[in-house]
Amino acid sequence: MPLHRPPVAVLAAVALLAPAGPAVAAPAASSSSPVASAVAAVSAASVTSAVSAASEDDGFTLTDPRITESSGLAASRAHPGVYWTHNDQDEPRVFAVDGRTGETVATVTLRGVGKPRDMEAISVGPDGYVYVGDIGDNLNGSWSHVWIYRFREPERLRDTAVDATQYTVRYEDGPRDAEALMVHPRTGRAYIASKNEEGGGLYEGPAKLSAEGVNVFRRVGEVPWVTDGAFSPDGTRLVLRGYFSARGYAWKDGRLGADHRVRAPILGQSESVTYTADGTALLFGTEGARSRVARVPVEGTGAAPSPDAPGGPSGTGGTGAAGTGGGQAQGDGAPGGSAYTVGLLALGAALLLGLRRLRARGGKGGGGGAPGA
């Protein structure tokens, strides 16, 4: 469970516009309230756009009541249409989920590893193994080392216990919090993206992990606030996601290249991302019981129109399959169309204005400080 949550005011603004299902009634507010004015500023077109995007989503819902904090997501290589996930605070176990129904088709318990502290990520390598990153650090530097667990993908999907290998990991520049573990689909090399509100680092592991001694990960790039990441199946792109947005990077010779915005849904606690096995779509997951996994087609693959193609979204930059376009991309999390973006900006501005007025009133009253933002 992450220690640093998005500001409440921001979450409130996002919740009102998020394409995450039917609307929930909000407490009544005075007609003179800045918040009420903000809600009124959101156009009907914004709400219609959000609902439309939600209805078009063809992802799936995690139905297993044991999965309450899905923190990682990875497409199986051995079983097409199946996705691996796990809770962050749990036993050493992972779940195989059917991408059509959202039902758990296998629970795999890992033998030979210690008690997990904070499992935050999962990735499938080219060697037929699944890698689980026990790399979370809610105190942002309290652990001198973290772990990666590795087990071979079972040939049959059923509840089972398997032998796993535990790797000890340290960062060359000291302990840090992280939630993203990515294994390159061609080289098999492991990478970790640290999580920091001011911007994190991309860390590269040894060419081959060793179960003996310590595996030192060295910093090879700078990244934004990251909660998960995934390589494209062909290894030419890397997508990193945060709470409210996602970015794609060209990947060549083990280093980050040109970056661009990636369309990402707004979710309650955005924790995971993976490519589909064929690379035509991204799946974005979130924490919570019966959480939704949203599917977003990848532009330039034929699954979604290219922004430069006739009839494609207007106002977007040219981000082809290689992920190297550099134009102005559509707003992160927007279900499409300028009405949504305008509504979000109007609501955000009104909320900020409301907070300022509340602070001013608190100062005049002399009875305590302003409400926390």
Disulfide bonds with the S-S distance in Angstrom:
none
